[in-house]
Amino acid sequence: MTKVFMLAKSGVEHLPEPVARGLFTAVADVVWLTRTGGLAQLERNLARVRPDLDRRGLRQLSRAGIRAYLRYYCEAFQLPRLSADQLRARVRATGDGPLRETFADGGSVVAALGHNGNWDLAGAWATKELAPVVTVAEHLEPEELFQDFLDFRTSLGMTIIPMDRGSGVFRQLIRHTRGSASIVPLLADRDLSASGVEVDLFGHRARVAAGPAALSLATGAPLHATMIRHERLTGARRRAAGSRWGIVIEFSERLDVAGETPDGEPLDVATLTQRWVDALGAGIARHPADWHMLQKVFLDDLDAGRLAAPSASAHEAR
């Protein structure tokens, strides 16, 4: 990520789009051919999503996946130059009606996201078309990179809360969620800390973040699983977008309805987490190439020591 970010700083934003896309596609193909940059882990993860694929089919899927991942970076770093009309043309949302009703009534919405599609493009669009975006960013090293990262997302109109030890991230999220109509998207499909929630994902055990469910239950804000995927653009929309690629943001139905489990027990974090994981997993199954998970997420891939190691900042954020 650091190398890609520094490359973007050196001028990707100002390259003609076809040139920039060609460059990032070439980088993706090099990664795929040399099996570097987490490619092997991506294939292990995708094998859980598509166990029906043979070796050749899995390799073809991983190539599409790594190209989509690098497409995300290319698009993200060219975002600052997009006009409002181009931004609007590049994004299509489904299931957003209930969210708009919540915002119109002055409420906030929690969105549980995976590492799918282009969440920066989605965030830039949402803060203009839905409601102000408030989210969390893990503190990165070196510090200069982290500040550039914050400045980048802030320039897109988002409010970013750094996940620093002792900073009271969860309390800040509660304050924003209760304070005014906001959308709070949280990347949550991987959390290996002691506070992570163990769930079933594609028939395998995995650990994800407790944040979306915990925030929804603490504030009463609706929780929606949110799948983001790429789609090819044609005709008038392609011309308006200035690109052959756009994204679709698919919001699930509200998942915290009634606040109780089928057996009448109060809805808890573990149950609500499994609900959004099921909804997001269904989206990933339909569009596996858009799941950019190049890291270990399934328990079978993890050693016992790594699994048990707590993360103080992540725990404090919950």
N, C-alpha and C positions, 0 to 999 in steps of 0.2 A: 504493500500500500504506500509506503513512504516513497519508493522509487516512482510510482505512478503519479503521486501527488506532486513531487518535485518536477517531473516531466511536464505536468499540466501548468505549473507555475512558469515554465520556460516558454510557453507560447501556444499550447494546444487550443486554448480559447480562441485564438486569432486565426487558426488555420481554417481554410475552406472545409466545410463539413465532409465532402467526399474524401478529401485528403486525410482528415483526422480519423474518419471511420476506417479507411483503408489501413492506416498505420496501426490502429488498435486491433483490427482483425488479424494483421500480420503478427503482432505480438501474441495474440491468443493462439494462433496456429503454432508458433514456436513453443509456447508453454505446453500445448497439447502433444506435440511431437517429441519434446524432450522430457515430458512427464515431470515438470518442475512446478513450483508454486502451488502445491496442494492438490495437483491433478489426481494423484492416486487416491487421496482421501475423498475427493469429489466423486470418483467412480465407485468407491465403496459405499458412499451415501446413496448414490443414484441406484445402486444395485438393490437397496432395500425398497426404493420406490417402484422399481420395475424389475422384479425378480424373474419375469418371463423372458427377459432379453438374454441372448447369447453374448459371447465375448465381443463379437463384431458389432452387434446392436448397441451394447453398452458403450463401446468406444465412439460410435457415431453420436450417441446421446451426450457423452462427455465433451465432444468437440463442439456441439451446439451450445452446451452449457458454458464452456469457457469463453466462447465467442460472446454469449449474452452477458457474461460477467464483465468482460472488457468493454462491451458496448455501454454498460452502465457507467463506467468511468469516463468514457469518451463523452457521453451525453451530459454527465454531471458537470464536467469541467467546461463545457460550452454553454451551460445554462445562463450565466450572467449576461450573455449577449442576445438572448432571445427576447423578442418583443412580447407584449401581453397576448397579442393575437396568435403568435406562433406557439406560445406556451399552452394556450387554450386548445389549439388544434391538435397538439400532441397527446392530449390526455382525454380518455373516455372513462366515465365512472358508471358503475351499475350498483343498484341497491342503496344509493345515497339518499333516497327520499326520506326515510326515517331519521337520518342524521340531520338533514336540513330542517326537519320539524323540531328536533331537539334544540338546534342552534337558534331557531326563530323564537323559541320559548325561553331563551337565555341560558340553556343548559350546556354542559360539556359532554364530550364523547371520548371514551378510551378505545383505541384501535390496537389490536394485537397483530403485529407484523412479523413475518419471517424475512429472511434475506432473499427476497424475490424481486425481480424486475428492477426498477429504478426508483428507490424510495426518496431520493433527493428531488427528482422531477415531480414525484407525487406530492412531496411536502411543499415545494414551491407553488404548485397548482392549488393545493388545498388551502393554503393561507390566503390566496386571492379569491378563490371560488367558494369555499365552505366556511372556514372560521380560522382565527389565528392558531398556528401550530406551536405546540409546546412539547419538547421532547428532551431526552437525556443523551449525553455523549460520554463514553468511557474516556478517561484521561489517557492520552497517548504520549509516548516519548519519541523524539525529543520534544521539549516544550515549544520550540518554534513551530514544529509541525502541528501540534495541538492547537496553538493559537491561530494558525492559518486555517485549520479545519473549522474552528469556531467562527472565524471571520467569514469564511465561505458560506456556511449555512445561515449565519445571521444576515448576510447580504441578500439572501433569498427570502427574507421576511420571517424566518423561524426564530423562536425563543429556545435557546439551548441551555440546559442545566448540566454543568459538568459533574460527573460522578467522582467527586473527591471524598476522601475519608474525612468523616466528621462534618460534612457540609449539609447534612439533613436533606438529602435528595428527595426521599419519599414525602417528607413534610412539605417541601416546596411544590412537589407535584400535586399534593392535596390542596394546597393554597391556590394554585393556578386553576385546578379543576373546579373548585367551588367558587372561585372569585368572579369569573366571567366566562361567557361562551367560548370554549376552546376545543380543538381536537388534539388529543394527546396520543400520538402514535409511538408505540414502544416496540423496538426490535427485541423479540423474546424467544426465538426458536433455538437458543443455545444458552445454557447457564450451568456451568460445572462447579459452581460454588456450593457451599454447604446449605445455602438457602434455596437452591434450585428445586423444582418440583419434578418428581419422576412421573412420566406419562407413557402411554402406549402410542407409538408413532409407526405406522406401516407394519404393525405386528411385532415391533421390537421396542424394548425399553429405551427411553431417552430422557434427558434432563433439560428442562426449559425454565424460563424465568417466571417467578411468581408475580412480578410487578403488575401486569395488566389486570389479572383477576383481583389482586389485593387492592389496587387503586379503585376499581369499579365497586367492590364491596365496601370500601371505606367511605366512598363519597356518594354512592348511589348513581353514579354516571353510567349510562348504557355501555356495554362492552360489545364490540363487533370485531370478529376476525376479518383481516384485510389481506387479500391476495393481490399482488401487483405483478403484472406480466407484460411482456412486449407484444406488439402486433404490428404487422406490415400495413402501411398506409398507401392508399391509392387515390387517384383522381383529385378532386378539389381539396380534400382534406390534406393530401400529401403536399399539394402546392402551398396551401395555407401554413402548414407546419414547417415547410422548408426542409423536410426530412422524409426518408422512406420508412422510418420507424416511429412509432408512438407507444403509449402504454395504456393498459386497461387497469383500473382500480376496482376490484370486486369486493364490496362490503357484504358480509354475511348478515343474516337476520340478527336481531338483538339476542344475546346469549344469556343474559342474566335475568330474563323475564321470570316473574313470580318469586324469585329469590329462594326457591326451595327445590330440593331434589325430588324425584318421583316418589320416594317413600315418605315424603313429608318432612324430612330433616332440613334444617337451615342450609342454604347453599354455602359451601366453604371454598377456600382458595383452590384446593386440589381438584374438586369436582368442576369448578368453573374453568380452571386451566385445561382440563381434559376436553371440555366443550370446545374451547377455541382451537386447541390442537387438532381436534377432529375436523373442524371446519376448514382450517388452514391446510391440513393434510389432504383433504379432498381437492383443494385447488392445486396443490403441488402435484398430486397424482395426474391431474388433467394437463398440467404444463410443467413437467419435471425439468426441462432445460432452463427454466427461469429460476430454479432454486440454487442460489449461489452459495452453497454450503461446502466450503473447502476445508473445514475443520471438523474435528471429532465431535459428534453430538450423541451417538448411540452408545449405551453403556458397554456393549460388547467390545467396543474399540478402545476402551479406557482401562488403564491399570487402576488397581484399588487405591493406591496412594494418591493419584491425581484426583480420583473421584471424591475422596474424603477431605481433600484440602480445602479449608474455608477461604473465602475471599472477603476480607473485612469491608471493603468498599461496597461490594455487591450486596453483602448481608445488610449493611446499614441502609442501602437504597431500598430494601424491601420493607 
